[in-house]
């Protein structure tokens, strides 16, 4: 029987120790995810959707924390990339156009296909919901009547005398002022930036500080104030289905199943009603999220 030499034993021992040390360091450098961080943009609907996602995951035993009201897409996608957040509610068309300014988002299928093609390798999306919330151009009822405005195209000849308001990012986004000029040939007198939550924009439209405004189609303040949301016959704003955006390294089959179940219960009318509960009725976001999940058997 051949016995190993003392030098051989020492080498074997050192080799094993080195392998263990490397494995330990690797494990600490890239620990498996233990808590999923759900983020949101800085407007009520995004905060509400993030709370719904977070609570649905918690109800199924997933460890979750939230980071809400981060900022606009230009900021929170950076947070997703660096791991500050792992999941955020998004919109198919807008997100596709963020990565590909020429993306076809004319209908839901085209927008989803364009989005999946344009996403960075480290991100993925799950099943889209039927719920849509798009940008829109709104005017006061008196303005619509004065100029016989029905669609955005009807602003031709009038935009040059109008001030338009909206969130700061609307000035530069491909579907913002540049899109209105590119698609409809509209150049406004000036642009006033307001909050992404829309409340200051709504006030400015009510008091005549602006004559047109970028508001969301599910924003209950549009109907509450009798504003007219102009039709978009050239589909500048496109299809905007609510969809969960998540880091690939944090996605599991269980998480996908939970989020897909939430999306299956969301349609535009339901989403608009939930946003009204928060914005108009001033109900607590967490309470609205819990009530929705309970009503759909998801809690």
N, C-alpha and C positions, 0 to 999 in steps of 0.2 A: 504493500500500500504506500502510495506517495503522499507525503505530508507537505503542505505549503510552507515556504520559507517565512521567516519573520518579516522580511522586506515585502514579500507578496501579500501577507496579511495586512501590513500597514497601508500598502497601496490600495488594497481593496476597501479597507475601512475609510481611508481618505476619499476615495472615489464615491463611496456610498454617501458619506457626509456631504460632499460637494453637491451631489445630485439632489439630496434632500434640501440643502440650503437654496439651490436654484429654484426648486419647486415651490419652496416656502415663499421666496421673494416674489415669484410670478403670481402666486395666489394672492399675496397682499397687494401687488401692483394692479391686478385685474380681478378684484373680488366679484363674486356673483352678485347680481342685483338682489337687494333684500327689500327695498321700498321703492314703489313706483311713484314718481313725482309728476303730478298732473298740473299743467299750467293753463293759463288763459290769457287772451288779449285784454285790452283795457276798455271793453264795452259790455253792457249788462248781459247780452245774449251769450257771449263767449264765457263769461264768468258762470252763468247758469249751466251751460252745457258741460263745462269742466266739473262743476259740482255734481251734476248727474252722473258723469263718467266715474268720478271718484267714489261716490256713494254706492254705485252699482258694483264696483270692484270690491269695496269694503264688505258689502253684504255677502259676497262669496268667499271671503277670507283672504283677499289680497291685501298686503300691507301697502297703504297709500298715504301720501302727504300731498298738500296742494301749495301751489305758488300762483296766486291769482293776480289779475290786473297788471300784468308785466308791462306791456306797451303794445305797439303795432307789430305787424308781421316782420318788418325789417329788424326788429329787436328780438322777438321771441324765437325766431328760427335760429338765431345765433345761440340762444340759451338751449335749444334742443340739440344743436350740433355739439356744444361743449359739455352736455350732460347735466346742465343745471335743472332741466326738466326732461321728462321722458315721453310725455303724451300731451297732446293739445287738440282741442276741436278746431277743425279747419273747414274750408269751403272749396269744392273741387275746381271751379273755374278760376277763381282768384289765385289759388295756390299754383295751378298749372301756369298761369300767365306770369307769376312771379319768377319762375324758372325759365320759361320760354315765352317771350313776348308775342310770338306769332302763333301760339297754341290755338287750335280750333276748339272753342268752348260753346259752340252754338246750341248744343243739346246735351243732356246729361251723359249719354254714352260717349260722345266725342270728348267732353270735358274730362271724364274719368280716364279714358284711354290716354289723353294727352298728359294728364297728371302722372299716371303711372310711368309713362315714358320719361318724363322730365325730372322725377324725384332723384335726389342724391342717393348713392348706394346705401348709406347708413340709415335711411328713412324708409318707412313703408306706410301704406294706408290700408284700412280694413274696409268692410262693406259700407257703401254710402247709405245714408238714410234717404227717405223720400222728401224730407223737409228741405226746403230751399229758402235762402235769404240772400237777396241780391242788392247791389247798390241801385239807387234810383235817383232821378232828378225830380225834385218836388218844387211846386210853386204855390203861393196862396191862391185861394179860390177866386179872389178878385182879379188877380193877375191872369189866371187861366181864362177868365171870362173876357177881360179887356182885350187880350190878344188872340182869342180863340185857340188856346193851346190844348192839344190832345196828346201829341207825341213830342219827343225831344227834337225831332226834325222841324217842328213848328216854331222853334226858337230862332231859326234863321231870320236875320233881319232885326231881331230884338236883343240877342245876346250881347251885342256890342254896347248896349246901354244898360246892361244888368251887372250887378255884383253877385257873385255866387259864393256860397259858403260851404264848408265841410271840414272833415278832419285834416290835419296838416299834410298827411301823406297823399291826399287826393290831388295835390298840386303836381306831383311828379309821377305818380303811378301810370302805367301804360293804359289802364282803363279809367283814369281820372281826366284831368284837363287835357292832357295830350291826346287821349282817346276821343274826347268830344270834338276836338279840332280835326283829328284824322278821319273819323268815321262820319261826323255830321257837319264838319266845316265850321264849327262854332268857336268863336274867340270872345270871351267875356270881357267886360270893362275892367274888372279886377276880381281877385280872389281873397276872401278872408278866412284864415284858418281858425277852427274852433276845436272843441273837444271831440275825441273819438266816441264818447258815450252819447253824443247827439244832442244833449240837453241844451247846450249853449247855441248850437246851430238852430235848433227849433225856436228858441227865443229870438234869435236874430231874424228868422224868417217871419215870425209873428209880428215883430215891431217894425219891419220894413228896412232893417239894416242891410239885409240881402234880399234880392228878388228871386233867387233860385238857391236850392240847397241840395247837397248830396246826403240823402238819408237812406236807411235800410228798409227793404220792403216789409219786414216783419215788425218794424218799429210802430208801436201802438199810438205814438204821438202824432203820426201822420193823420190817421182818422180822427183822433181826439181834437185836432185843431182844424179839421176841414181842409187840409192841404190836398192838392192834386198831384198824384204821382204820374208823371208823364210816361206814356208808352215808349218802348225801346224797339222800334220796328227793325232796326239794323243789328240787333243783338250785340250791342257793345258790351253789355255787362254779362251776357251769356248765362249758362247754367251754373248754379251755385248750391250744390247739395252739401249738407252738413256731413262731414266725414272725420273719423278719428285719425290723426297723424301720430305715429309712434316710432321711436328708435327701434331698429331691428333687433338690437342686442337685449332689448327688454320685452320682446314679444314672445308669448307662449301660447299654446293652443287654448289654455284656459282663459287667458286674458282676451284673446280673439273672440272666443265664444260669448263671453260676458258683454263685450262692447258691440258685437253684432246683434245681440238680443236687444240692446238699447236702441240701436239704429232702426231695427225692424219696427219699433213702436213709435218712431218719430215721423210725423208728416208736417207739412207747412202750417196747417190750421192749428195743430196741437202746439207747435213751437211758438206761434204767434200768441196763442192764449197764455202760455207759460211766461213769455216775455211781458205781456200785459200785467200779469200778476205781480211781477217785480217792478216794472217801470211806472205803471199807472196806479196800481193798488198798493204799492209800497210794501209788499210782503217780503219777508226774509228769504233770501236766495236759497239757503240751506233747507228751509221749510218747504219751499216750492219744489225743490229737487226731490226731497223725501216723499212728498205727496204724489208726485208723478210716478216715481218708481213703485210705490205701494199700489197705486191704481192699476199699474200694468203687470203686477206680480213679479217685479224685479228686485224686491228688497227682502 
